[in-house]
């Protein structure tokens, strides 16, 4: 039941960095009532644990992607290169 309800919650993303921020919990009470959840405290606990795992996983993936892009940029010499014309 917890994973079923989890799929109905909207994702929240940081608009500046594109980082995953977790779920929007505004509708959780409505979903509990709609699906007649008998033990909402237990289900909520499981949901929050799972959300923590998802946030951590996505943060690690984003960091790996960022580091891979940095390595790629360094390997291609993508950094700023300055040229100076010196006469003398």
TORKEGU-79446 format. One record per residue (C-alpha): chain; x, y, z; residue in one letter; residue number from 1. Coordinates in steps of 0.001 Angstrom, whole numbers. Example, Ala and Ser with C-alpha at 12.3 -4.5 7.8 and 13.67 -1.06 7.14 Angstrom:
<rs>
+-------+---------+---------+---------+-----+-----+
: chain :       u :       v :       w : res :   n :
+-------+---------+---------+---------+-----+-----+
:     A :   12300 :   -4500 :    7800 :   A :   1 :
:     A :   13670 :   -1060 :    7140 :   S :   2 :
+-------+---------+---------+---------+-----+-----+
</rs>
This chain:
<rs>
+-------+---------+---------+---------+-----+-----+
: chain :       u :       v :       w : res :   n :
+-------+---------+---------+---------+-----+-----+
:     A :       0 :       0 :       0 :   X :   1 :
:     A :    2846 :    2387 :     824 :   X :   2 :
:     A :    4471 :    2072 :   -2598 :   X :   3 :
:     A :    1105 :    2388 :   -4303 :   X :   4 :
:     A :     374 :    5670 :   -2502 :   X :   5 :
:     A :    3959 :    6854 :   -3051 :   X :   6 :
:     A :    3410 :    6684 :   -6793 :   X :   7 :
:     A :     497 :    9140 :   -6533 :   X :   8 :
:     A :    2502 :   11849 :   -4770 :   X :   9 :
:     A :    3969 :   14556 :   -7000 :   X :  10 :
:     A :    7730 :   15000 :   -7240 :   X :  11 :
:     A :    9358 :   18265 :   -6164 :   X :  12 :
:     A :   12387 :   19593 :   -8046 :   X :  13 :
:     A :   14646 :   22543 :   -7305 :   X :  14 :
:     A :   13963 :   24968 :  -10137 :   X :  15 :
:     A :   17479 :   26441 :  -10057 :   X :  16 :
:     A :   19645 :   23341 :   -9888 :   X :  17 :
:     A :   17254 :   20677 :  -11154 :   X :  18 :
:     A :   17891 :   18622 :   -8004 :   X :  19 :
:     A :   15233 :   16213 :   -6795 :   X :  20 :
:     A :   13750 :   17461 :   -3523 :   X :  21 :
:     A :   11435 :   14568 :   -2673 :   X :  22 :
:     A :    7674 :   14235 :   -2723 :   X :  23 :
:     A :    4932 :   16806 :   -2224 :   X :  24 :
:     A :    3045 :   15599 :     844 :   X :  25 :
:     A :      65 :   17988 :     583 :   X :  26 :
:     A :   -2328 :   15259 :    -617 :   X :  27 :
:     A :   -1302 :   12475 :    1740 :   X :  28 :
:     A :   -4307 :   12799 :    4061 :   X :  29 :
:     A :   -6673 :   12716 :    1084 :   X :  30 :
:     A :   -4984 :    9576 :    -277 :   X :  31 :
:     A :   -5158 :    7866 :    3126 :   X :  32 :
:     A :   -8904 :    8536 :    3278 :   X :  33 :
:     A :   -9497 :    7616 :    -355 :   X :  34 :
:     A :   -7829 :    4211 :      -5 :   X :  35 :
:     A :   -9068 :    3613 :    3562 :   X :  36 :
:     A :   -5593 :    3196 :    5049 :   X :  37 :
:     A :   -6042 :    1571 :    8452 :   X :  38 :
:     A :   -2624 :    2421 :    9883 :   X :  39 :
:     A :   -1576 :    5761 :    8380 :   X :  40 :
:     A :    1303 :    6226 :   10834 :   X :  41 :
:     A :    2951 :    2982 :    9728 :   X :  42 :
:     A :    2396 :    3703 :    6043 :   X :  43 :
:     A :    3711 :    7261 :    6431 :   X :  44 :
:     A :    6809 :    5942 :    8200 :   X :  45 :
:     A :    7498 :    3541 :    5313 :   X :  46 :
:     A :    6844 :    6295 :    2779 :   X :  47 :
:     A :    9325 :    8653 :    4445 :   X :  48 :
:     A :   11985 :    5942 :    4649 :   X :  49 :
:     A :   11541 :    5164 :     971 :   X :  50 :
:     A :   11610 :    8847 :      42 :   X :  51 :
:     A :   14914 :    9226 :    1885 :   X :  52 :
:     A :   16411 :    6382 :    -147 :   X :  53 :
:     A :   15167 :    7866 :   -3420 :   X :  54 :
:     A :   16484 :   11356 :   -2614 :   X :  55 :
:     A :   19878 :    9929 :   -1647 :   X :  56 :
:     A :   20060 :    7786 :   -4793 :   X :  57 :
:     A :   19174 :   10666 :   -7106 :   X :  58 :
:     A :   21669 :   12973 :   -5378 :   X :  59 :
:     A :   24450 :   10406 :   -5864 :   X :  60 :
:     A :   23531 :    9982 :   -9529 :   X :  61 :
:     A :   23553 :   13752 :  -10077 :   X :  62 :
:     A :   26975 :   14022 :   -8400 :   X :  63 :
:     A :   28358 :   11210 :  -10559 :   X :  64 :
:     A :   27048 :   12926 :  -13667 :   X :  65 :
:     A :   28571 :   16256 :  -12609 :   X :  66 :
:     A :   31967 :   14656 :  -11961 :   X :  67 :
:     A :   31865 :   12798 :  -15287 :   X :  68 :
:     A :   31157 :   16057 :  -17106 :   X :  69 :
:     A :   34063 :   17736 :  -15286 :   X :  70 :
:     A :   36422 :   14910 :  -16286 :   X :  71 :
:     A :   35203 :   15085 :  -19869 :   X :  72 :
:     A :   35723 :   18844 :  -19959 :   X :  73 :
:     A :   39243 :   18564 :  -18527 :   X :  74 :
:     A :   40172 :   15805 :  -20966 :   X :  75 :
:     A :   39032 :   17837 :  -23955 :   X :  76 :
:     A :   40786 :   20959 :  -22743 :   X :  77 :
:     A :   37432 :   22628 :  -22349 :   X :  78 :
:     A :   38679 :   25070 :  -19767 :   X :  79 :
:     A :   39286 :   28683 :  -20610 :   X :  80 :
:     A :   42423 :   29158 :  -22614 :   X :  81 :
:     A :   44019 :   32538 :  -22683 :   X :  82 :
:     A :   46370 :   33622 :  -25415 :   X :  83 :
:     A :   48663 :   36588 :  -25098 :   X :  84 :
:     A :   50440 :   38280 :  -27919 :   X :  85 :
:     A :   53794 :   39401 :  -26696 :   X :  86 :
:     A :   55937 :   41525 :  -28955 :   X :  87 :
:     A :   59461 :   42217 :  -28169 :   X :  88 :
+-------+---------+---------+---------+-----+-----+
</rs>
